[in-house]
Amino acid sequence: MVSQALMSALFNFNALLLCILLLICTCTYVRQVIPGMVDSRKDKNIFFGVFWKFARIGERLSPYVSICCLIMAILTFFG
């Protein structure tokens, strides 16, 4: 039986949601601070294009992303 500490984020749904949420917030922040780093690579490589898409999600849905961050913080703190 696998313990909770040895599970990766791929098999734990809460950890997966937390990783995606942190990735959205990080990409949005990086795009605000250094816009050329994310924007210049959106069409060149599919790997970096995903970061640009996460940044766009963070920009357009920022109230919902912040609410999700608060909910995940509460769940992490009390869970």
CYANA upper distance limits for C-alpha pairs under 8 A (distance plus 0.5 A):
  2 VAL  CA      6 LEU  CA      7.06
  2 VAL  CA      7 MET  CA      7.53
  3 SER  CA      7 MET  CA      7.33
  7 MET  CA     11 PHE  CA      6.97
  7 MET  CA     12 ASN  CA      7.27
  8 SER  CA     12 ASN  CA      7.11
  8 SER  CA     15 ALA  CA      8.48
  9 ALA  CA     13 PHE  CA      7.63
  9 ALA  CA     14 ASN  CA      8.42
  9 ALA  CA     15 ALA  CA      5.42
  9 ALA  CA     16 LEU  CA      5.41
  9 ALA  CA     19 CYS  CA      8.02
 10 LEU  CA     15 ALA  CA      8.12
 10 LEU  CA     16 LEU  CA      6.38
 11 PHE  CA     16 LEU  CA      8.18
 12 ASN  CA     16 LEU  CA      6.69
 13 PHE  CA     17 LEU  CA      6.71
 14 ASN  CA     18 LEU  CA      6.66
 15 ALA  CA     19 CYS  CA      6.62
 16 LEU  CA     20 ILE  CA      6.75
 17 LEU  CA     21 LEU  CA      6.56
 18 LEU  CA     22 LEU  CA      6.57
 18 LEU  CA     72 MET  CA      7.43
 19 CYS  CA     23 LEU  CA      6.56
 20 ILE  CA     24 ILE  CA      6.70
 21 LEU  CA     25 CYS  CA      6.78
 21 LEU  CA     65 VAL  CA      7.90
 21 LEU  CA     68 CYS  CA      8.29
 21 LEU  CA     69 CYS  CA      7.54
 22 LEU  CA     26 THR  CA      6.48
 23 LEU  CA     27 CYS  CA      6.51
 23 LEU  CA     54 PHE  CA      7.67
 24 ILE  CA     28 THR  CA      6.62
 24 ILE  CA     54 PHE  CA      5.45
 24 ILE  CA     55 ALA  CA      6.48
 24 ILE  CA     57 ILE  CA      7.54
 24 ILE  CA     58 GLY  CA      6.13
 25 CYS  CA     29 TYR  CA      6.65
 25 CYS  CA     55 ALA  CA      8.01
 25 CYS  CA     58 GLY  CA      6.79
 26 THR  CA     30 VAL  CA      6.62
 26 THR  CA     55 ALA  CA      8.45
 27 CYS  CA     31 ARG  CA      6.59
 27 CYS  CA     38 VAL  CA      8.46
 27 CYS  CA     51 PHE  CA      6.55
 27 CYS  CA     52 TRP  CA      7.69
 27 CYS  CA     54 PHE  CA      6.69
 27 CYS  CA     55 ALA  CA      5.31
 27 CYS  CA     58 GLY  CA      8.29
 28 THR  CA     32 GLN  CA      6.82
 28 THR  CA     54 PHE  CA      7.64
 28 THR  CA     55 ALA  CA      4.69
 28 THR  CA     56 ARG  CA      7.67
 28 THR  CA     58 GLY  CA      6.01
 28 THR  CA     59 GLU  CA      6.99
 29 TYR  CA     33 VAL  CA      6.76
 29 TYR  CA     55 ALA  CA      8.35
 30 VAL  CA     34 ILE  CA      6.13
 30 VAL  CA     35 PRO  CA      7.51
 30 VAL  CA     37 MET  CA      8.34
 30 VAL  CA     38 VAL  CA      8.03
 31 ARG  CA     35 PRO  CA      4.86
 31 ARG  CA     36 GLY  CA      8.00
 31 ARG  CA     37 MET  CA      7.63
 31 ARG  CA     38 VAL  CA      6.40
 31 ARG  CA     39 ASP  CA      8.13
 31 ARG  CA     55 ALA  CA      7.16
 34 ILE  CA     38 VAL  CA      8.02
 35 PRO  CA     39 ASP  CA      6.52
 36 GLY  CA     40 SER  CA      5.94
 37 MET  CA     41 ARG  CA      7.48
 38 VAL  CA     42 LYS  CA      7.04
 38 VAL  CA     48 PHE  CA      7.84
 38 VAL  CA     51 PHE  CA      7.48
 38 VAL  CA     52 TRP  CA      6.19
 39 ASP  CA     52 TRP  CA      7.12
 40 SER  CA     44 LYS  CA      8.41
 41 ARG  CA     45 ASN  CA      6.90
 41 ARG  CA     48 PHE  CA      6.36
 41 ARG  CA     49 GLY  CA      6.96
 41 ARG  CA     52 TRP  CA      8.46
 42 LYS  CA     46 ILE  CA      7.93
 42 LYS  CA     48 PHE  CA      6.40
 42 LYS  CA     49 GLY  CA      4.59
 42 LYS  CA     50 VAL  CA      8.13
 42 LYS  CA     51 PHE  CA      8.31
 42 LYS  CA     52 TRP  CA      6.27
 43 ASP  CA     49 GLY  CA      6.68
 44 LYS  CA     48 PHE  CA      8.27
 44 LYS  CA     49 GLY  CA      8.06
 45 ASN  CA     49 GLY  CA      6.54
 46 ILE  CA     50 VAL  CA      6.93
 47 PHE  CA     51 PHE  CA      7.79
 48 PHE  CA     52 TRP  CA      7.14
 49 GLY  CA     53 LYS  CA      6.82
 50 VAL  CA     54 PHE  CA      6.73
 51 PHE  CA     55 ALA  CA      6.71
 52 TRP  CA     56 ARG  CA      6.77
 53 LYS  CA     57 ILE  CA      6.75
 54 PHE  CA     58 GLY  CA      6.76
 55 ALA  CA     59 GLU  CA      6.72
 56 ARG  CA     60 ARG  CA      6.58
 57 ILE  CA     61 LEU  CA      6.22
 57 ILE  CA     62 SER  CA      8.15
 58 GLY  CA     62 SER  CA      5.72
 58 GLY  CA     65 VAL  CA      7.12
 61 LEU  CA     65 VAL  CA      6.54
 62 SER  CA     66 SER  CA      6.51
 63 PRO  CA     67 ILE  CA      6.75
 64 TYR  CA     68 CYS  CA      6.66
 65 VAL  CA     69 CYS  CA      6.64
 66 SER  CA     70 LEU  CA      6.77
 67 ILE  CA     71 ILE  CA      6.73
 68 CYS  CA     72 MET  CA      6.55
 69 CYS  CA     73 ALA  CA      6.54
 70 LEU  CA     74 ILE  CA      6.73
 71 ILE  CA     75 LEU  CA      6.64
 72 MET  CA     76 THR  CA      6.40
 73 ALA  CA     77 PHE  CA      6.48
 74 ILE  CA     78 PHE  CA      6.52
 74 ILE  CA     79 GLY  CA      8.35
 75 LEU  CA     79 GLY  CA      5.66
